[in-house]
Amino acid sequence: MKTTIEISDDLGKAAKDHAAREQITLRTLIERGIRMVIRADRRPGQFKLRDASVDGNGLQAPFHDADWAKIREAIYTK
């Protein structure tokens, strides 16, 4: 398919320079870019976080009604 696109001058120059360094055509560079975006936009379904919980009885007795400051203090003291 033939098409015409308008891009900024600086992006066009950067694309031409990059294509020359990689020894590929500007067409190849543009096609690669479009393919990359299309692949990246395909969403592989909804993410589901695995259950990594552990068994236990919750907080130890001294911390059942403790606020975060008390818990934090206990973490950093021996």
N, C-alpha and C positions, 0 to 999 in steps of 0.2 A: 504494500500500500504506500502510495506517495502522499505525504502531507507536509504542510508548512507550519513551523512553530516560531514564535517570537520569544526570545529570551534576552536578558540583559547583556550588554556588551561585555562586562567583566566575566560573567558566567560563561559566555560563549568562548571568550579567549582562553579562560582556564580549562574549559572542556577540550578545546583544540590542542592546547599545550599538553594536557594529560594524555590525550589520544596519541599524540606524536611521541611522547616519552615511552608509552606502552607499545608503540608500533602497531596500533590498531586504527581503524577508521572511526570517524566521529559517529557514524551510524552504529557501529558495534558498541561503542561506549554508551550511547543513548539507549540502545536495546537492552544492554546489561543493567543499566540503571532502572529502567522500567520494570524489567523482570524481578529485580531485587525488591522493589517497592511492592509489587503485586504479591510476591511470596511472603513478605513480612506482614502484609495486611491480612493474610488468611489467618483466621483465628481458629486454633485447634480445639474448639469446644470450651466449656466452662472449666476453670481451674478448681480443683477440689483439694484442699489441704488434708493430708492424711492425719489420722488420729494418733497423736504422739503423747497422749496423757498417760499417767502412771497411777497405779493403785495407791491408796493411802487414806488417811483419816483427816486430811486437811492440815491446818496449822497445829503445832504443838501447843499444849495447854497454856503456857505463859503468854502466848501470842493470839489467843482466840479473839479477844476484844482489843488488841493493840492497834495503835495507829501506825502509819508508815514510818514515822520518825523513830518509834521504838524498835520496829523491825530492822530498820536501816542501822540503827546504833548497835544492835545485837550482831549484825553481819560483820561490822568492822571492829568489834572488840573480841578478845579471846577469853 
